[in-house]
């Protein structure tokens, strides 16, 4: 077996300790160089939380799935500092802090504003400021959950949004499904961001 790429006396598969590898990364036709961390150790893996299984009730299925994806986002930011939450390891500048604030905004604009017809809650500014706190973003996100859940509990799934543009007016069922897929999609982004930051993996 070839020994190219390994030091003399080191068997293939033997762990060599922390390694940093320059690996090309291509975004929008431009090539970047990044540092790739070694695979996460067992101590860096978080407990795997599988989605709860529900049957027979459409509303329960939707709301349980939404809550599961919400909590998966919160788990991905557990144990990191504000500086780490603001840091973006990708050229698009997406950060874990931005994801938390964006998802709070998504729930607020779709359920509170577009469905219920209420004013948007305060606390949503453009972008993520240099003094933005992860704890404040999580608190905002959780506060939005409370108001959104109360609106969902008091409405029928077939009830239409208040009407906000010239496109087809969706019902509450569509809004919840949209929030589930939006949150799940960004939970996948959070998986990648967290692993690039410190090697931690898991749902």
CNS distance restraints for C-alpha pairs under 8 A (distance, minus, plus):
assign (resid   3 and name CA) (resid   7 and name CA) 7.72 0.50 0.50
assign (resid   3 and name CA) (resid   8 and name CA) 7.74 0.50 0.50
assign (resid   6 and name CA) (resid  10 and name CA) 6.72 0.50 0.50
assign (resid   6 and name CA) (resid  12 and name CA) 7.78 0.50 0.50
assign (resid  10 and name CA) (resid  14 and name CA) 6.85 0.50 0.50
assign (resid  18 and name CA) (resid  37 and name CA) 7.71 0.50 0.50
assign (resid  18 and name CA) (resid  38 and name CA) 6.31 0.50 0.50
assign (resid  19 and name CA) (resid  37 and name CA) 6.61 0.50 0.50
assign (resid  19 and name CA) (resid  38 and name CA) 5.96 0.50 0.50
assign (resid  20 and name CA) (resid  35 and name CA) 5.93 0.50 0.50
assign (resid  20 and name CA) (resid  36 and name CA) 5.82 0.50 0.50
assign (resid  20 and name CA) (resid  37 and name CA) 5.73 0.50 0.50
assign (resid  20 and name CA) (resid  38 and name CA) 7.19 0.50 0.50
assign (resid  21 and name CA) (resid  34 and name CA) 7.94 0.50 0.50
assign (resid  21 and name CA) (resid  35 and name CA) 5.55 0.50 0.50
assign (resid  21 and name CA) (resid  36 and name CA) 5.34 0.50 0.50
assign (resid  21 and name CA) (resid  37 and name CA) 7.24 0.50 0.50
assign (resid  22 and name CA) (resid  33 and name CA) 6.14 0.50 0.50
assign (resid  22 and name CA) (resid  34 and name CA) 5.68 0.50 0.50
assign (resid  22 and name CA) (resid  35 and name CA) 5.14 0.50 0.50
assign (resid  22 and name CA) (resid  36 and name CA) 6.63 0.50 0.50
assign (resid  23 and name CA) (resid  33 and name CA) 5.70 0.50 0.50
assign (resid  23 and name CA) (resid  34 and name CA) 5.58 0.50 0.50
assign (resid  23 and name CA) (resid  35 and name CA) 6.47 0.50 0.50
assign (resid  23 and name CA) (resid  36 and name CA) 6.69 0.50 0.50
assign (resid  24 and name CA) (resid  31 and name CA) 6.41 0.50 0.50
assign (resid  24 and name CA) (resid  32 and name CA) 5.75 0.50 0.50
assign (resid  24 and name CA) (resid  33 and name CA) 4.77 0.50 0.50
assign (resid  24 and name CA) (resid  34 and name CA) 6.52 0.50 0.50
assign (resid  25 and name CA) (resid  31 and name CA) 5.60 0.50 0.50
assign (resid  25 and name CA) (resid  32 and name CA) 5.04 0.50 0.50
assign (resid  25 and name CA) (resid  33 and name CA) 5.92 0.50 0.50
assign (resid  25 and name CA) (resid  34 and name CA) 6.80 0.50 0.50
assign (resid  26 and name CA) (resid  30 and name CA) 5.52 0.50 0.50
assign (resid  26 and name CA) (resid  31 and name CA) 4.41 0.50 0.50
assign (resid  26 and name CA) (resid  32 and name CA) 6.04 0.50 0.50
assign (resid  27 and name CA) (resid  31 and name CA) 6.46 0.50 0.50
assign (resid  27 and name CA) (resid  32 and name CA) 7.59 0.50 0.50
assign (resid  27 and name CA) (resid  91 and name CA) 7.45 0.50 0.50
assign (resid  36 and name CA) (resid 196 and name CA) 7.39 0.50 0.50
assign (resid  37 and name CA) (resid 196 and name CA) 7.10 0.50 0.50
assign (resid  37 and name CA) (resid 198 and name CA) 7.95 0.50 0.50
assign (resid  37 and name CA) (resid 199 and name CA) 6.78 0.50 0.50
assign (resid  38 and name CA) (resid 199 and name CA) 7.55 0.50 0.50
assign (resid  39 and name CA) (resid 199 and name CA) 6.77 0.50 0.50
assign (resid  40 and name CA) (resid  44 and name CA) 5.74 0.50 0.50
assign (resid  40 and name CA) (resid  45 and name CA) 6.86 0.50 0.50
assign (resid  40 and name CA) (resid 195 and name CA) 7.93 0.50 0.50
assign (resid  40 and name CA) (resid 199 and name CA) 4.90 0.50 0.50
assign (resid  40 and name CA) (resid 200 and name CA) 6.04 0.50 0.50
assign (resid  40 and name CA) (resid 201 and name CA) 7.01 0.50 0.50
assign (resid  41 and name CA) (resid  45 and name CA) 6.89 0.50 0.50
assign (resid  41 and name CA) (resid 199 and name CA) 7.95 0.50 0.50
assign (resid  44 and name CA) (resid 199 and name CA) 6.63 0.50 0.50
assign (resid  44 and name CA) (resid 200 and name CA) 4.66 0.50 0.50
assign (resid  44 and name CA) (resid 201 and name CA) 6.69 0.50 0.50
assign (resid  45 and name CA) (resid 200 and name CA) 5.43 0.50 0.50
assign (resid  45 and name CA) (resid 201 and name CA) 4.94 0.50 0.50
assign (resid  45 and name CA) (resid 202 and name CA) 5.73 0.50 0.50
assign (resid  46 and name CA) (resid 200 and name CA) 7.08 0.50 0.50
assign (resid  46 and name CA) (resid 201 and name CA) 6.24 0.50 0.50
assign (resid  46 and name CA) (resid 202 and name CA) 5.14 0.50 0.50
assign (resid  46 and name CA) (resid 203 and name CA) 7.18 0.50 0.50
assign (resid  47 and name CA) (resid 202 and name CA) 6.50 0.50 0.50
assign (resid  47 and name CA) (resid 203 and name CA) 7.20 0.50 0.50
assign (resid  48 and name CA) (resid 202 and name CA) 5.57 0.50 0.50
assign (resid  48 and name CA) (resid 203 and name CA) 5.16 0.50 0.50
assign (resid  49 and name CA) (resid 203 and name CA) 5.74 0.50 0.50
assign (resid  50 and name CA) (resid 203 and name CA) 7.61 0.50 0.50
assign (resid  51 and name CA) (resid  65 and name CA) 7.25 0.50 0.50
assign (resid  51 and name CA) (resid  68 and name CA) 6.31 0.50 0.50
assign (resid  52 and name CA) (resid  64 and name CA) 7.28 0.50 0.50
assign (resid  52 and name CA) (resid  65 and name CA) 7.71 0.50 0.50
assign (resid  52 and name CA) (resid  68 and name CA) 7.66 0.50 0.50
assign (resid  54 and name CA) (resid  60 and name CA) 7.29 0.50 0.50
assign (resid  54 and name CA) (resid  61 and name CA) 5.78 0.50 0.50
assign (resid  54 and name CA) (resid  64 and name CA) 7.94 0.50 0.50
assign (resid  55 and name CA) (resid  61 and name CA) 6.96 0.50 0.50
assign (resid  57 and name CA) (resid  61 and name CA) 6.13 0.50 0.50
assign (resid  58 and name CA) (resid  62 and name CA) 6.24 0.50 0.50
assign (resid  59 and name CA) (resid  63 and name CA) 6.14 0.50 0.50
assign (resid  59 and name CA) (resid 157 and name CA) 7.63 0.50 0.50
assign (resid  60 and name CA) (resid  64 and name CA) 5.80 0.50 0.50
assign (resid  61 and name CA) (resid  65 and name CA) 6.13 0.50 0.50
assign (resid  62 and name CA) (resid  66 and name CA) 6.19 0.50 0.50
assign (resid  62 and name CA) (resid 176 and name CA) 6.80 0.50 0.50
assign (resid  62 and name CA) (resid 177 and name CA) 7.09 0.50 0.50
assign (resid  63 and name CA) (resid  67 and name CA) 6.14 0.50 0.50
assign (resid  63 and name CA) (resid 176 and name CA) 7.71 0.50 0.50
assign (resid  64 and name CA) (resid  68 and name CA) 6.11 0.50 0.50
assign (resid  65 and name CA) (resid  69 and name CA) 6.35 0.50 0.50
assign (resid  65 and name CA) (resid 180 and name CA) 6.80 0.50 0.50
assign (resid  66 and name CA) (resid  70 and name CA) 6.23 0.50 0.50
assign (resid  66 and name CA) (resid 176 and name CA) 7.37 0.50 0.50
assign (resid  66 and name CA) (resid 179 and name CA) 7.12 0.50 0.50
assign (resid  66 and name CA) (resid 180 and name CA) 5.09 0.50 0.50
assign (resid  66 and name CA) (resid 183 and name CA) 7.86 0.50 0.50
assign (resid  67 and name CA) (resid  71 and name CA) 6.16 0.50 0.50
assign (resid  68 and name CA) (resid  72 and name CA) 6.22 0.50 0.50
assign (resid  69 and name CA) (resid  73 and name CA) 6.59 0.50 0.50
assign (resid  69 and name CA) (resid 180 and name CA) 6.77 0.50 0.50
assign (resid  69 and name CA) (resid 183 and name CA) 5.95 0.50 0.50
assign (resid  69 and name CA) (resid 184 and name CA) 5.62 0.50 0.50
assign (resid  69 and name CA) (resid 187 and name CA) 7.17 0.50 0.50
assign (resid  70 and name CA) (resid  74 and name CA) 6.74 0.50 0.50
assign (resid  70 and name CA) (resid 183 and name CA) 6.63 0.50 0.50
assign (resid  71 and name CA) (resid  75 and name CA) 6.18 0.50 0.50
assign (resid  72 and name CA) (resid  76 and name CA) 6.34 0.50 0.50
assign (resid  72 and name CA) (resid 187 and name CA) 6.62 0.50 0.50
assign (resid  72 and name CA) (resid 203 and name CA) 6.24 0.50 0.50
assign (resid  73 and name CA) (resid  77 and name CA) 6.84 0.50 0.50
assign (resid  73 and name CA) (resid 100 and name CA) 7.26 0.50 0.50
assign (resid  73 and name CA) (resid 183 and name CA) 7.85 0.50 0.50
assign (resid  73 and name CA) (resid 186 and name CA) 7.97 0.50 0.50
assign (resid  73 and name CA) (resid 187 and name CA) 5.53 0.50 0.50
assign (resid  73 and name CA) (resid 190 and name CA) 7.06 0.50 0.50
assign (resid  74 and name CA) (resid  78 and name CA) 6.46 0.50 0.50
assign (resid  74 and name CA) (resid 100 and name CA) 7.94 0.50 0.50
assign (resid  74 and name CA) (resid 138 and name CA) 7.42 0.50 0.50
assign (resid  75 and name CA) (resid 203 and name CA) 7.57 0.50 0.50
assign (resid  76 and name CA) (resid 187 and name CA) 7.90 0.50 0.50
assign (resid  76 and name CA) (resid 190 and name CA) 6.43 0.50 0.50
assign (resid  76 and name CA) (resid 191 and name CA) 6.82 0.50 0.50
assign (resid  76 and name CA) (resid 194 and name CA) 6.81 0.50 0.50
assign (resid  76 and name CA) (resid 203 and name CA) 7.50 0.50 0.50
assign (resid  77 and name CA) (resid  85 and name CA) 7.28 0.50 0.50
assign (resid  77 and name CA) (resid  96 and name CA) 6.85 0.50 0.50
assign (resid  77 and name CA) (resid 194 and name CA) 7.65 0.50 0.50
assign (resid  80 and name CA) (resid  84 and name CA) 6.02 0.50 0.50
assign (resid  80 and name CA) (resid  85 and name CA) 6.55 0.50 0.50
assign (resid  81 and name CA) (resid  85 and name CA) 6.12 0.50 0.50
assign (resid  81 and name CA) (resid 134 and name CA) 7.71 0.50 0.50
assign (resid  82 and name CA) (resid  86 and name CA) 6.16 0.50 0.50
assign (resid  82 and name CA) (resid  97 and name CA) 8.00 0.50 0.50
assign (resid  82 and name CA) (resid 132 and name CA) 7.67 0.50 0.50
assign (resid  82 and name CA) (resid 133 and name CA) 5.84 0.50 0.50
assign (resid  82 and name CA) (resid 134 and name CA) 5.56 0.50 0.50
assign (resid  83 and name CA) (resid  87 and name CA) 6.15 0.50 0.50
assign (resid  84 and name CA) (resid 197 and name CA) 7.38 0.50 0.50
assign (resid  85 and name CA) (resid  95 and name CA) 6.29 0.50 0.50
assign (resid  85 and name CA) (resid  96 and name CA) 5.08 0.50 0.50
assign (resid  85 and name CA) (resid  97 and name CA) 4.92 0.50 0.50
assign (resid  85 and name CA) (resid 134 and name CA) 6.69 0.50 0.50
assign (resid  86 and name CA) (resid  95 and name CA) 5.60 0.50 0.50
assign (resid  86 and name CA) (resid  96 and name CA) 6.62 0.50 0.50
assign (resid  86 and name CA) (resid  97 and name CA) 5.50 0.50 0.50
assign (resid  86 and name CA) (resid  98 and name CA) 7.35 0.50 0.50
assign (resid  86 and name CA) (resid 128 and name CA) 7.83 0.50 0.50
assign (resid  87 and name CA) (resid  93 and name CA) 7.97 0.50 0.50
assign (resid  87 and name CA) (resid  95 and name CA) 5.79 0.50 0.50
assign (resid  87 and name CA) (resid  96 and name CA) 7.74 0.50 0.50
assign (resid  88 and name CA) (resid  92 and name CA) 7.93 0.50 0.50
assign (resid  88 and name CA) (resid  93 and name CA) 5.10 0.50 0.50
assign (resid  88 and name CA) (resid  94 and name CA) 5.54 0.50 0.50
assign (resid  88 and name CA) (resid  95 and name CA) 4.69 0.50 0.50
assign (resid  88 and name CA) (resid  96 and name CA) 7.74 0.50 0.50
assign (resid  88 and name CA) (resid 193 and name CA) 7.47 0.50 0.50
assign (resid  89 and name CA) (resid  93 and name CA) 7.35 0.50 0.50
assign (resid  89 and name CA) (resid  94 and name CA) 7.93 0.50 0.50
assign (resid  89 and name CA) (resid  95 and name CA) 7.73 0.50 0.50
assign (resid  89 and name CA) (resid 193 and name CA) 6.71 0.50 0.50
assign (resid  89 and name CA) (resid 196 and name CA) 6.52 0.50 0.50
assign (resid  89 and name CA) (resid 197 and name CA) 6.80 0.50 0.50
assign (resid  90 and name CA) (resid  94 and name CA) 6.77 0.50 0.50
assign (resid  90 and name CA) (resid 193 and name CA) 7.88 0.50 0.50
assign (resid  94 and name CA) (resid  98 and name CA) 6.57 0.50 0.50
assign (resid  94 and name CA) (resid  99 and name CA) 7.42 0.50 0.50
assign (resid  95 and name CA) (resid  99 and name CA) 6.35 0.50 0.50
assign (resid  95 and name CA) (resid 193 and name CA) 7.15 0.50 0.50
assign (resid  96 and name CA) (resid 100 and name CA) 6.45 0.50 0.50
assign (resid  96 and name CA) (resid 190 and name CA) 6.22 0.50 0.50
assign (resid  96 and name CA) (resid 193 and name CA) 6.96 0.50 0.50
assign (resid  96 and name CA) (resid 194 and name CA) 7.68 0.50 0.50
assign (resid  97 and name CA) (resid 101 and name CA) 6.43 0.50 0.50
assign (resid  97 and name CA) (resid 128 and name CA) 7.61 0.50 0.50
assign (resid  97 and name CA) (resid 134 and name CA) 6.06 0.50 0.50
assign (resid  97 and name CA) (resid 137 and name CA) 7.21 0.50 0.50
assign (resid  98 and name CA) (resid 102 and name CA) 5.90 0.50 0.50
assign (resid  98 and name CA) (resid 127 and name CA) 7.41 0.50 0.50
assign (resid  98 and name CA) (resid 128 and name CA) 6.29 0.50 0.50
assign (resid  99 and name CA) (resid 103 and name CA) 6.13 0.50 0.50
assign (resid  99 and name CA) (resid 186 and name CA) 6.93 0.50 0.50
assign (resid  99 and name CA) (resid 190 and name CA) 7.57 0.50 0.50
assign (resid 100 and name CA) (resid 104 and name CA) 6.36 0.50 0.50
assign (resid 100 and name CA) (resid 137 and name CA) 6.39 0.50 0.50
assign (resid 100 and name CA) (resid 138 and name CA) 6.77 0.50 0.50
assign (resid 100 and name CA) (resid 141 and name CA) 6.97 0.50 0.50
assign (resid 101 and name CA) (resid 105 and name CA) 6.22 0.50 0.50
assign (resid 101 and name CA) (resid 124 and name CA) 7.89 0.50 0.50
assign (resid 101 and name CA) (resid 137 and name CA) 5.78 0.50 0.50
assign (resid 101 and name CA) (resid 138 and name CA) 7.85 0.50 0.50
assign (resid 101 and name CA) (resid 140 and name CA) 7.84 0.50 0.50
assign (resid 101 and name CA) (resid 141 and name CA) 6.94 0.50 0.50
assign (resid 102 and name CA) (resid 106 and name CA) 6.13 0.50 0.50
assign (resid 103 and name CA) (resid 107 and name CA) 6.32 0.50 0.50
assign (resid 103 and name CA) (resid 141 and name CA) 7.43 0.50 0.50
assign (resid 103 and name CA) (resid 182 and name CA) 7.97 0.50 0.50
assign (resid 103 and name CA) (resid 183 and name CA) 6.67 0.50 0.50
assign (resid 104 and name CA) (resid 108 and name CA) 6.22 0.50 0.50
assign (resid 104 and name CA) (resid 140 and name CA) 6.95 0.50 0.50
assign (resid 104 and name CA) (resid 141 and name CA) 4.66 0.50 0.50
assign (resid 104 and name CA) (resid 144 and name CA) 6.38 0.50 0.50
assign (resid 105 and name CA) (resid 109 and name CA) 6.01 0.50 0.50
assign (resid 105 and name CA) (resid 124 and name CA) 6.99 0.50 0.50
assign (resid 106 and name CA) (resid 110 and name CA) 6.06 0.50 0.50
assign (resid 106 and name CA) (resid 179 and name CA) 7.45 0.50 0.50
assign (resid 107 and name CA) (resid 111 and name CA) 5.80 0.50 0.50
assign (resid 107 and name CA) (resid 112 and name CA) 7.34 0.50 0.50
assign (resid 107 and name CA) (resid 144 and name CA) 7.12 0.50 0.50
assign (resid 107 and name CA) (resid 145 and name CA) 7.77 0.50 0.50
assign (resid 107 and name CA) (resid 148 and name CA) 7.09 0.50 0.50
assign (resid 107 and name CA) (resid 179 and name CA) 6.86 0.50 0.50
assign (resid 108 and name CA) (resid 112 and name CA) 5.02 0.50 0.50
assign (resid 108 and name CA) (resid 113 and name CA) 6.40 0.50 0.50
assign (resid 108 and name CA) (resid 120 and name CA) 6.59 0.50 0.50
assign (resid 108 and name CA) (resid 121 and name CA) 7.24 0.50 0.50
assign (resid 108 and name CA) (resid 144 and name CA) 6.42 0.50 0.50
assign (resid 108 and name CA) (resid 148 and name CA) 7.25 0.50 0.50
assign (resid 109 and name CA) (resid 113 and name CA) 4.85 0.50 0.50
assign (resid 109 and name CA) (resid 114 and name CA) 5.93 0.50 0.50
assign (resid 109 and name CA) (resid 120 and name CA) 6.61 0.50 0.50
assign (resid 110 and name CA) (resid 114 and name CA) 4.93 0.50 0.50
assign (resid 110 and name CA) (resid 115 and name CA) 6.07 0.50 0.50
assign (resid 110 and name CA) (resid 175 and name CA) 6.78 0.50 0.50
assign (resid 111 and name CA) (resid 115 and name CA) 4.78 0.50 0.50
assign (resid 111 and name CA) (resid 116 and name CA) 6.10 0.50 0.50
assign (resid 111 and name CA) (resid 148 and name CA) 6.11 0.50 0.50
assign (resid 111 and name CA) (resid 151 and name CA) 7.49 0.50 0.50
assign (resid 111 and name CA) (resid 175 and name CA) 7.29 0.50 0.50
assign (resid 112 and name CA) (resid 116 and name CA) 5.15 0.50 0.50
assign (resid 112 and name CA) (resid 117 and name CA) 6.48 0.50 0.50
assign (resid 112 and name CA) (resid 118 and name CA) 5.66 0.50 0.50
assign (resid 112 and name CA) (resid 119 and name CA) 7.34 0.50 0.50
assign (resid 112 and name CA) (resid 120 and name CA) 6.82 0.50 0.50
assign (resid 112 and name CA) (resid 147 and name CA) 7.55 0.50 0.50
assign (resid 112 and name CA) (resid 148 and name CA) 6.41 0.50 0.50
assign (resid 112 and name CA) (resid 151 and name CA) 7.56 0.50 0.50
assign (resid 113 and name CA) (resid 117 and name CA) 4.68 0.50 0.50
assign (resid 113 and name CA) (resid 118 and name CA) 4.76 0.50 0.50
assign (resid 113 and name CA) (resid 119 and name CA) 5.78 0.50 0.50
assign (resid 113 and name CA) (resid 120 and name CA) 5.78 0.50 0.50
assign (resid 114 and name CA) (resid 118 and name CA) 7.64 0.50 0.50
assign (resid 114 and name CA) (resid 161 and name CA) 5.87 0.50 0.50
assign (resid 114 and name CA) (resid 162 and name CA) 5.90 0.50 0.50
assign (resid 114 and name CA) (resid 163 and name CA) 6.79 0.50 0.50
assign (resid 114 and name CA) (resid 164 and name CA) 6.27 0.50 0.50
assign (resid 115 and name CA) (resid 160 and name CA) 7.02 0.50 0.50
assign (resid 115 and name CA) (resid 161 and name CA) 3.95 0.50 0.50
assign (resid 115 and name CA) (resid 162 and name CA) 5.21 0.50 0.50
assign (resid 115 and name CA) (resid 163 and name CA) 7.66 0.50 0.50
assign (resid 115 and name CA) (resid 172 and name CA) 7.10 0.50 0.50
assign (resid 116 and name CA) (resid 151 and name CA) 7.31 0.50 0.50
assign (resid 116 and name CA) (resid 161 and name CA) 6.83 0.50 0.50
assign (resid 116 and name CA) (resid 162 and name CA) 6.29 0.50 0.50
assign (resid 117 and name CA) (resid 161 and name CA) 7.80 0.50 0.50
assign (resid 117 and name CA) (resid 162 and name CA) 5.54 0.50 0.50
assign (resid 123 and name CA) (resid 140 and name CA) 7.57 0.50 0.50
assign (resid 128 and name CA) (resid 132 and name CA) 6.23 0.50 0.50
assign (resid 132 and name CA) (resid 136 and name CA) 7.66 0.50 0.50
assign (resid 132 and name CA) (resid 137 and name CA) 7.86 0.50 0.50
assign (resid 133 and name CA) (resid 137 and name CA) 6.32 0.50 0.50
assign (resid 134 and name CA) (resid 138 and name CA) 6.17 0.50 0.50
assign (resid 135 and name CA) (resid 139 and name CA) 6.14 0.50 0.50
assign (resid 136 and name CA) (resid 140 and name CA) 6.09 0.50 0.50
assign (resid 137 and name CA) (resid 141 and name CA) 6.14 0.50 0.50
assign (resid 138 and name CA) (resid 142 and name CA) 6.12 0.50 0.50
assign (resid 139 and name CA) (resid 143 and name CA) 6.09 0.50 0.50
assign (resid 140 and name CA) (resid 144 and name CA) 6.24 0.50 0.50
assign (resid 141 and name CA) (resid 145 and name CA) 6.42 0.50 0.50
assign (resid 142 and name CA) (resid 146 and name CA) 6.62 0.50 0.50
assign (resid 143 and name CA) (resid 147 and name CA) 6.78 0.50 0.50
assign (resid 144 and name CA) (resid 148 and name CA) 5.98 0.50 0.50
assign (resid 145 and name CA) (resid 149 and name CA) 5.82 0.50 0.50
assign (resid 146 and name CA) (resid 150 and name CA) 6.27 0.50 0.50
assign (resid 147 and name CA) (resid 151 and name CA) 6.35 0.50 0.50
assign (resid 148 and name CA) (resid 152 and name CA) 6.22 0.50 0.50
assign (resid 149 and name CA) (resid 153 and name CA) 6.03 0.50 0.50
assign (resid 150 and name CA) (resid 154 and name CA) 6.31 0.50 0.50
assign (resid 151 and name CA) (resid 155 and name CA) 6.38 0.50 0.50
assign (resid 152 and name CA) (resid 156 and name CA) 7.66 0.50 0.50
assign (resid 152 and name CA) (resid 172 and name CA) 7.73 0.50 0.50
assign (resid 155 and name CA) (resid 159 and name CA) 6.86 0.50 0.50
assign (resid 156 and name CA) (resid 172 and name CA) 7.28 0.50 0.50
assign (resid 157 and name CA) (resid 171 and name CA) 6.64 0.50 0.50
assign (resid 157 and name CA) (resid 172 and name CA) 4.91 0.50 0.50
assign (resid 157 and name CA) (resid 173 and name CA) 4.85 0.50 0.50
assign (resid 158 and name CA) (resid 171 and name CA) 5.46 0.50 0.50
assign (resid 158 and name CA) (resid 172 and name CA) 6.16 0.50 0.50
assign (resid 158 and name CA) (resid 173 and name CA) 6.49 0.50 0.50
assign (resid 159 and name CA) (resid 171 and name CA) 5.24 0.50 0.50
assign (resid 159 and name CA) (resid 172 and name CA) 5.79 0.50 0.50
assign (resid 160 and name CA) (resid 169 and name CA) 6.48 0.50 0.50
assign (resid 160 and name CA) (resid 170 and name CA) 5.71 0.50 0.50
assign (resid 160 and name CA) (resid 171 and name CA) 3.94 0.50 0.50
assign (resid 160 and name CA) (resid 172 and name CA) 6.13 0.50 0.50
assign (resid 161 and name CA) (resid 169 and name CA) 6.20 0.50 0.50
assign (resid 161 and name CA) (resid 170 and name CA) 5.99 0.50 0.50
assign (resid 161 and name CA) (resid 171 and name CA) 5.72 0.50 0.50
assign (resid 161 and name CA) (resid 172 and name CA) 6.80 0.50 0.50
assign (resid 163 and name CA) (resid 169 and name CA) 6.17 0.50 0.50
assign (resid 170 and name CA) (resid 174 and name CA) 5.97 0.50 0.50
assign (resid 170 and name CA) (resid 175 and name CA) 6.93 0.50 0.50
assign (resid 171 and name CA) (resid 175 and name CA) 6.50 0.50 0.50
assign (resid 172 and name CA) (resid 176 and name CA) 6.25 0.50 0.50
assign (resid 173 and name CA) (resid 177 and name CA) 6.33 0.50 0.50
assign (resid 174 and name CA) (resid 178 and name CA) 6.03 0.50 0.50
assign (resid 175 and name CA) (resid 179 and name CA) 6.23 0.50 0.50
assign (resid 176 and name CA) (resid 180 and name CA) 6.20 0.50 0.50
assign (resid 177 and name CA) (resid 181 and name CA) 6.32 0.50 0.50
assign (resid 178 and name CA) (resid 182 and name CA) 6.00 0.50 0.50
assign (resid 179 and name CA) (resid 183 and name CA) 5.88 0.50 0.50
assign (resid 180 and name CA) (resid 184 and name CA) 5.97 0.50 0.50
assign (resid 181 and name CA) (resid 185 and name CA) 5.90 0.50 0.50
assign (resid 182 and name CA) (resid 186 and name CA) 6.33 0.50 0.50
assign (resid 183 and name CA) (resid 187 and name CA) 6.02 0.50 0.50
assign (resid 184 and name CA) (resid 188 and name CA) 6.44 0.50 0.50
assign (resid 185 and name CA) (resid 189 and name CA) 6.66 0.50 0.50
assign (resid 186 and name CA) (resid 190 and name CA) 6.08 0.50 0.50
assign (resid 187 and name CA) (resid 191 and name CA) 6.22 0.50 0.50
assign (resid 188 and name CA) (resid 192 and name CA) 6.63 0.50 0.50
assign (resid 189 and name CA) (resid 193 and name CA) 6.25 0.50 0.50
assign (resid 190 and name CA) (resid 194 and name CA) 5.93 0.50 0.50
assign (resid 191 and name CA) (resid 195 and name CA) 6.22 0.50 0.50
assign (resid 191 and name CA) (resid 201 and name CA) 6.70 0.50 0.50
assign (resid 191 and name CA) (resid 202 and name CA) 7.49 0.50 0.50
assign (resid 191 and name CA) (resid 203 and name CA) 7.68 0.50 0.50
assign (resid 192 and name CA) (resid 196 and name CA) 6.16 0.50 0.50
assign (resid 193 and name CA) (resid 197 and name CA) 6.17 0.50 0.50
assign (resid 194 and name CA) (resid 198 and name CA) 6.30 0.50 0.50
assign (resid 194 and name CA) (resid 199 and name CA) 6.75 0.50 0.50
assign (resid 194 and name CA) (resid 200 and name CA) 6.15 0.50 0.50
assign (resid 194 and name CA) (resid 201 and name CA) 7.28 0.50 0.50
assign (resid 195 and name CA) (resid 199 and name CA) 4.06 0.50 0.50
assign (resid 195 and name CA) (resid 200 and name CA) 4.95 0.50 0.50
assign (resid 195 and name CA) (resid 201 and name CA) 5.83 0.50 0.50
